[in-house]
Amino acid sequence: MTVEQPQQAVNPFLEQLLQHGLLIASPTIGVYGRSGIFEDIVTQLESLVTANFRTSSTEVMRFPPVISNETTERSGYMKSFPQLLGVVHSFTGDHRQHRQLIKAMEDHHDWTHHLSSTGLVLTPAACYPVYGAVAGTLPEGGRLVDVSSYCFRHEPSPDPARMQSFRMREFVRIADPQTIQDWHRQWLTQGQAFLRSIGLSPVLAPANDPFFGPGGRLLAASQQEQNLKYELLASTSSETPTTAIMSINYHQDHFGQDFNISTDDGNVAHTACVGFGLERITLALFRAHGFDVAEWPTEVRRKLWP
């Protein structure tokens, strides 16, 4: 069977980004190269996040953009979001099977069934490796982790804000329930202030994740009713602020239970995280201030390039 890419709808904002050389087209929907200008803005955003929110007690962790099947299973990701996960496969066959693979490629047939799972998946959220790394008993006061990673989610779209491969910078707080709830609430104002400081006009909105299956709607409703997830929305492909460029999430004891994380008094730890969508914030900056960085407002340039 011949594998064909779906036809990509025209997105005016994407076309402008490509015409200005800020994004670089690829044969795959939702996968783009980034120009030097685009990357410079991402770098400056990372530096600004570090300067504003990393403290002397923050632990810095960096992981490769893959996690093990075991971590995926323990996180519960496949139960909730199987439609988004990308699994890493590799060729493990012999010479005869290699010839069959090459023949399938030459005939423009599907050749991926000749590959086998490597036991790895593409990281769907930057915070996931953190929970296994901190498993056990927390120190008094808990832990605060700064983590950043490329992430993958299989949701191909002509909207440039819905990239399949993107970067997420996160701060993950792991502690007792009251500490986590206070931290989560603090970020509702702190996140807005950060985005306003770079000339954006974020809209805070309660949100829910795209849970899969018949029970997904109930899970999403429960998440929203309990105020567990908020998003900061901005304009990207349209003038309406509908793109989530930051998210503020309270997981309750979900990861504490699944990864055996306990507080210093022996109770199950609660967790929360705040995520900065680096490409999405960059896109929102282009939408708000134009495609020529030299013409951006002076106060925004000074903030990003002090």
N, C-alpha and C positions, 0 to 999 in steps of 0.2 A: 504494500500500500504506500503510495507516495505521500510524504509529509509536506503539507503546505502551511505557510504562515497565513493567519487571518489578515484580511485587508484592513489597513490602518485608516481610521477615520481622520479627517483633517481637524486639527486643533489649532486655532489661530495663534494662541500664546506659544505653543510648541514651535510652530512655523517661524515665529519671530525670534525665538531663542536660537533656532538653527541658522536662520539668516544672519544673525549677529555673531555667529560663531561661538556662542556661549555653551551650547550643547553640540555634541557630535553624533550624527545619526548612526544607527546600526541596523542590521537586517531584522532585529527582534523588537517587537513592540515593548516599550517600557524599559529598554536597556540603552543607555546613552553614554558616550564619552563626555568628559568635562574639559572645558578650555582652561588655560592658565589663569584667566581672570576669574572664572567660576571657582577654581580651586583656591585662589588667593582669598576670596571672600570666606570660603569654608574654613580656611586656616585661621583667619582673623576672628571668626565667630568662635572657634574652639578656644582661642587665646582669651577672648572676652568672657566666655563661660568659666574658664579656669580662674581668671582674675576675680570674678564676682562670687563664685560659689564653692571653690575648693578651699578648705580650711586646713589648719595644722593637724586635725584629727582625721581628715579624709584619707582613706586608703585608695591608692590608684591601682587598678587592675586592667590589663589589656589581654584579650584573647584572640585567637585566629577566627576567621568567619565561618567556622564549622564547629559543631558540637556532636557528641556521641549519640547513638541511638538510645543509650541508657538515660542520658540527661533528658532527651526528648520524651521518653516514656514517663519518667518521674515527674516531669513538668505538667503532664496532662495535655500537651499541645495538640496531639493527634485526636484526642476526644473532642476538642473544641474547634480546632481550625485545620482539619485535614486538607481542605481545599487550598491552603496557602503554603504548605510545606514543600520544600525542595530536597530530594534525597540524592546523595552523591553515589554514583556508580562508576565502576572501572572494569576494564577487560581482564579476565583471569583465565582465559581459555588457552588451548594449544594452537599449533600452526594450522591445523585443519579448520578449527573454529575461527581463526583469524581470517583465513581465506573467505569463509562464509560471510563474515562481517564486511570485508572489503567489497565482496560481490553485491551485498545488499546496498552499500553506499553507492557503488557505481550504477546500480539499477534504480537509484533514487527511491529505494524502499526504506521502511523503518528498520534501522540497524541497532536501536537501543536495547532490544531484547537479548542481544549478545553480551550485554554487560551485567555485572553482578553488584549487589550492594556492598559498599565498603564499611558499613557500620557507622557512617557519618551522615549528618544532614547539614544543610546550609542554615546558619544561625538565623532564626526568625525574630529574635529580640535580643538586644545587647546584654540585658540583665541575666539571661538564663544561666550562663556559666558561673555566675557569682554565687548562686545558692548552693551548688555543690562545693564550691571553694570555701564557704564559711560554715559548712555543716558541722554540727556539734554544739557546744555551749558557748554562748556569746560572752564577751567581757561585760563588766558593769557599764550600763549606758548604751550597750549595743554597738553596732558598726554602721559606718557611712562609707559607701564605696563609689568611686568615680570610675565608670567603665564606658568604653566606646568601641564600636565595631561596625563593619559592613553587615547588613542584614538582607535577607531575601524573603520575599513573599510573592507567591505566584498569583498575581492579579493583573495580567497585561491590560494596559489601557493607553489610549492616545493622550490622556491627560499627563503632562510632564510631572505633576505632583504625585502621581501614582507609579513611581518607578518600581520595577521588580527588584532591583539591587540598589540599596541606599545606605546611608550612614546614620546611626543613631548614637548620640551622646547621652548617657544617663547617669543620674545619681540614685543610688539604691540605699534605702534606710532599712535597717533590720534591728528590731528592738521589741520592747513590750507594747501592748496595744495602745496605751494612752500616748506614749512618745510618738508612735507612728501616726496616730490620728492628728496630733498637734502639728507634726511635720508636714503631713499631707495638706492640712488646712492652710498652713503658712505659705505653701507654694502657690495657692490660688491667687494670692496678691503678688507674690514675689515674681512669678512667671510673667504676669501682665506687665509689671514694671520693667522687667528686662527687655521685653519686646518693644515697649514704648520708647525705651532709651535709644533704640536704633531706628526710630521713625516709623514703626508699624502701629496699627490700630487693632489689637487683638480683641476678639469676642470670646468671653468665657462661656462654655456650654457644657452641661452634663452630657455624658456620652455612654456608649456601650460598644463592646467588641463584636465583630461579625461571627458570632457562634454558629456552628454548623448543625444541621439535622433538625428533626422534629421538635426537640426540646430547646433549640437555639433561641427562639423568641422569648421563652420563659426566662432563660438565663440572662438574656440581654435586658429584659424588663426588670429583673431582680437587681442586676448590677446598677441600673440607672436609678431605681427606687432607693437604693441604699447609698447613693452618692459616692460610689466607689471609683468612678472614672470621670475625669473632666478633660476637655480639650480646649486649647486656645486656637481659635480659628482666624484665618487671614485670607485675603484675596490672592488668588494666583491666576487660574485660567479664566476667571470671570471677575466682575466687580463685586460680586456677592462674597462675603467672607465665609466660605464653606470648607476650606482646606485646613485640616488639623496640622499645625506646625510644632506644637508642643502637646504633650499629654501628661496628666498627673493621675497616678493610679494607686489605689489602696487594695492590696491583695488579701487582706485579713490574714488568716493563718494558713492559707493555701500552700505556699512554698515552705513555710515552717514545718508543716505536717509532712509534705512530700519529701523534703530533703533533711528531715530530722534536725532542725535548728531549734535550739532552746535558749531562753534567757538565763541569766546567771542565777535566778531563783528556781529554775527547773521547769518553767512553763513554756508552752509552745510559742515561738517567736512570731510576731506579725511583721509584714514587709510592705513597703511602698516604694514607688520609683517615679521619678520625673524624667521625661525623655524629650530631648531637643532633636527634631528632625532637621539635620544640617542642610540637606538639599532643599527641603521645603522652605526653610527660613530664607535661604538664598533666593529661591524663586519668588517668595513674597517680597523680598527687597527689590528685585528687578521690577516686579509688578507695581510696587509703590513709588519707586524712584526713577524708573527708566532703565534702558539698556546700556547707557553710557555712564560708567561709574564716575568719570570725571565730572559729570553734571549732577551728581547726587548732592543733597543738602550738606552744607559745610559741617553741621553738628553731627550728622550721621557718619561722614567720612572721618571726622576727628575721633569718634567713638570706636570705629573699626580699625583705623590706622593712626593710633595716638603718636 
